[in-house]
Amino acid sequence: MKLLNIFMFFCLVTVLLVGGLVLYPHYCTYRNLRGDLSATEKTLAERQQEVMQLRKEIEDLRKDRRAIERVAREKFGWCREGETIYHFDATGSLGPTVSPSRGR
């Protein structure tokens, strides 16, 4: 009886060790994939936010003349007739540079 118990215990330990050795690599892969999923979901949320902002900007550009003027001023450096635009160098050089009015 005692010999049977020892044999059963040995079989149980063997099955658990073999099962652990077989499942451990799959568990590691699962953990890595879960980490990748979290990073991908974070990136997705950021991209969705970016898409919402771009759609709002598109809608504003379609409906609001001030939005068009803002983009023209910020991205293309345009100004109104008679305005003077001052550009300041962020590197700390002496004196601002002045762009003459282009009137576009």
C-alpha angles and dihedrals in degrees: 000000000000091000090053091052092051090049092049091048090050091050092049093050091047093051091048093049094047091046091050092049091050096045100040097078090049091049091052090050090049091052092049092049091050089054090049090049092053091050091047092050090051091050090047092053090050092049092048090053090049091050091051091051092048092049090051090050091050091050091048091050090052095050110023124064090195090061090053090050091048092053091046090052098043102039103028102028093236121159140184124267110284097014123126118213120208118203116197119203112230092209092073101250116162118271133001123270117236123216115203118237112272096187098216 
